[in-house]
Amino acid sequence: MADRVLVIGRGGREHALAWKLAQSPHLKQILIAPGNAGTANDGKMSNSGVLISNHTILSQFCKDHNIGCVIAGPETLLAAGIVDDLVAAGIPCFGPTAKAAQLGTNRYFTNIFLDQHGIPTARWKAFSNPKEACAFINSADFPPLVIKPNNFGSRKKIVLASNRADASKAAQDILQVTYIYFYVKVFPSLLLSFQYLCFVDGTTFIPMPPVRVQKQLLNDHQSASIVGIGALAPFPKVSEVLLEKIKSTLLQHILESMKQEGMSYAGVLQVELMLTKSGVKVLSLGCHFGDPQCQIILQLLKSDLYEVIQAAVGGQLCNSILAWSDNCTAVSVSMENGSYLQGHKKSMEITGLLQANELGLEIFHGATIIKEGKVLSNGNRILTATAVKQDIMSALEDIYKGLAVVSIQGATYGKETSHQTIAFFRQFVYVTNGK
């Protein structure tokens, strides 16, 4: 069995993958390309400068360094066919082909796929002309309030409008093909939605605990600020009975449909679901671990991740039984640099990370670099702090104690955003307490 793997990417997802892989006794080294400050020379983990955009060079690097498996994270690389090219060169890969990756990177492709295979989803309509989109928004007999650009590059531009006027403005602002989705209720925050992920090998799938991610957190301040986004798993509002039904019907249907379309692969399938009065509907699909879904789910996985990956790549998931932490909840808060999205690209020094670790917090780096011995921010999503406890609020309390010692120069983690995050978690407390 190979003793070295390569994780491709630079975010919190890739840090979490490398962190979990480093726990495997089968591996002596995990290379991350390009990696971040959190994956730089930390135990088994080390960053690599290999040119990941050139798949010929990357293939030769894998052969020269005895890479047993490549785990590719970023959607842009998956859509560019990195898995196809590496597999063609004889390099085992954990991730989707370019064709399958379209389910996560091309919303038009995804919705056509869902409709053609009779998979329940939200009502939608596509436009390339802003005037036609606005006319539809203002005349439709339902409130088309969710505006989504077509491609993954504009994912951050998704708008959850509160009225038709805002929806029309969003459609005008988006230059690409625009999708108007119909949700059952006018206000998206009132909808019960969650993500359900599973390991897949083309034939078999093994589900992971359901995840709920905070959908919308706004910060209108123009000064430098940090925005927090919460997530928790397992999501307590989804019963085991419902999960079994989703697995045996909806997930099975999706995977069989993908197989019919020649989109089978070894990797992860992420399905965002919405519970409605008319049943469970698919909101979106992704063919890789999401961020922060990856960071929080891997905290609960007790099994050896490398063994799971090897089973998936070898088409042997049918022989795998995964172990998960029982009677506990994993909670995460991602810290984002709100000023970065406003064009303020200046790096900021981050201190207190070791102290937060000593308080029991697991911190996964996102957009960070090391320069002159200092950890600096280098983008929007800076880090994801995670904790696992028996109940949600205990885990959240640990996170905020840890984040209190983390300082990001020139920015603050505002009280108004932390209060919104706490409110997000509190709505689920009564479920886990059995009230």
C-alpha positions, 0 to 999 in steps of 0.5 A, spaced: 500 500 500 502 506 498 504 511 503 504 518 500 498 521 498 497 528 494 491 533 496 490 538 491 487 545 494 488 551 498 482 552 503 479 549 509 476 543 506 483 541 504 486 542 511 481 538 514 482 532 509 490 532 510 488 533 517 484 527 517 489 523 512 494 524 517 491 520 522 492 514 518 497 509 520 498 507 512 500 514 510 507 517 512 506 523 508 500 527 506 502 533 500 498 539 499 498 543 493 499 549 494 496 548 501 496 554 506 499 556 513 495 550 516 498 545 512 505 547 512 510 542 515 505 540 520 507 533 522 505 528 516 503 534 512 507 539 508 506 543 502 508 542 495 509 547 489 508 542 484 504 546 478 497 543 479 494 547 472 499 543 468 496 536 468 502 533 464 507 535 469 502 533 475 502 526 473 509 526 472 510 529 479 505 523 482 509 518 479 516 520 481 514 521 488 510 515 489 503 518 490 498 512 491 492 517 490 490 524 489 484 527 492 482 533 488 478 539 492 477 545 488 471 545 483 475 549 478 480 544 477 475 538 477 471 542 471 477 542 468 478 535 467 484 534 472 481 527 475 480 525 467 487 526 465 490 523 472 487 517 471 488 516 464 496 517 466 495 511 471 494 515 477 488 513 482 484 519 484 478 520 489 474 525 485 469 526 479 470 526 472 469 533 468 462 531 466 460 529 473 463 535 476 458 539 471 453 537 476 456 542 481 459 547 477 453 548 471 446 550 474 443 549 468 446 542 466 444 540 473 437 542 473 436 539 466 439 533 469 434 533 475 428 534 470 430 529 465 430 524 470 424 526 474 428 528 480 424 533 484 427 540 485 424 547 485 421 550 480 426 554 475 426 558 469 433 560 465 434 567 462 440 570 458 436 577 457 435 581 464 429 584 461 426 578 460 428 575 467 425 582 470 418 581 466 418 574 469 419 576 476 414 581 476 409 577 472 410 570 475 404 567 479 409 565 485 415 569 488 421 567 484 426 570 490 432 566 489 437 568 483 443 564 481 448 565 476 449 559 472 457 558 473 461 556 479 465 562 479 459 567 481 457 562 486 458 568 491 453 572 487 447 568 489 441 572 492 436 570 497 431 576 495 425 578 500 421 581 494 420 582 487 424 588 486 430 586 489 430 580 485 429 584 479 435 588 481 439 582 482 437 579 475 439 586 472 446 585 476 448 578 473 451 578 466 451 571 465 445 566 464 440 567 470 436 562 474 430 564 478 428 558 483 421 558 486 421 556 494 415 554 497 415 560 502 417 567 501 423 568 506 428 563 505 430 563 512 424 559 514 425 553 509 428 547 512 434 545 508 440 541 509 446 537 506 446 530 505 453 527 503 455 520 501 461 517 499 460 513 492 464 508 488 460 508 482 455 503 484 455 503 492 454 509 496 455 510 504 451 516 507 454 521 512 451 525 518 446 530 515 449 537 515 446 544 516 449 550 514 447 557 516 444 560 509 445 567 510 449 572 514 449 579 512 454 585 514 453 592 511 459 595 515 464 598 510 470 598 515 474 591 515 470 586 519 469 578 520 463 575 518 462 568 521 458 562 518 455 557 523 454 549 521 452 543 525 452 536 524 448 531 525 442 536 523 437 534 529 431 536 525 431 530 520 429 523 523 432 517 522 426 514 518 426 520 513 433 519 512 432 512 511 427 514 506 431 519 502 437 514 502 432 508 499 429 513 494 432 519 492 439 518 493 439 511 490 435 515 484 440 520 483 446 515 483 442 510 478 441 516 474 448 519 474 450 512 472 445 512 466 449 518 464 456 516 464 457 520 470 459 515 475 466 516 479 469 515 486 469 520 491 463 524 494 456 526 492 453 532 496 446 533 495 442 539 498 435 538 500 429 542 502 423 539 506 416 541 503 409 540 504 409 536 498 415 532 500 423 532 499 426 536 493 433 537 491 436 544 491 443 543 488 448 537 487 455 537 488 460 532 486 465 533 492 466 535 499 463 542 501 466 547 505 465 548 511 461 541 510 468 537 510 471 540 516 465 539 520 463 531 518 470 529 518 470 531 526 465 526 527 468 520 522 472 515 527 474 510 521 480 511 517 479 516 511 484 513 507 481 506 508 475 509 505 478 513 500 481 506 497 475 502 498 471 507 493 477 508 488 477 500 488 470 500 487 469 496 494 465 501 498 460 495 499 465 492 504 466 498 508 462 499 514 463 506 517 464 508 524 461 515 527 462 519 533 455 517 537 451 522 542 455 528 540 454 534 535 460 537 531 459 545 531 463 550 526 464 557 525 467 560 519 471 566 519 470 571 513 474 577 511 468 581 509 472 587 507 476 582 502 469 582 498 469 589 498 476 590 494 480 591 500 485 585 499 491 587 504 493 581 508 492 581 516 496 578 521 493 572 525 495 571 532 493 566 538 492 560 534 496 556 538 492 558 544 486 557 541 488 550 540 490 549 547 483 550 549 481 544 545 479 548 538 480 545 532 482 550 527 482 549 519 486 554 515 483 557 509 486 563 506 492 563 510 499 564 508 506 564 512 510 570 510 517 572 514 514 567 520 508 570 521 501 567 519 497 572 514 490 572 511 490 571 504 483 572 502 476 571 504 474 565 508 480 565 513 479 559 518 474 555 520 473 553 528 470 547 530 468 543 536 465 537 538 461 536 544 454 532 547 450 538 545 450 544 541 451 550 545 457 547 549 460 546 543 459 553 541 461 556 547 468 552 546 468 555 539 467 562 542 472 561 548 477 559 543 476 565 538 476 570 543 484 569 543 484 569 536 486 576 533 486 578 526 490 585 525 485 590 522 479 587 523 474 585 528 469 579 529 463 583 530 458 582 536 452 583 531 454 577 527 456 573 533 449 574 535 446 572 529 450 565 529 448 564 536 441 565 534 442 560 528 444 554 533 439 556 538 433 554 534 436 547 534 437 546 541 430 544 543 431 538 538 437 535 541 435 536 548 429 532 547 424 538 548 
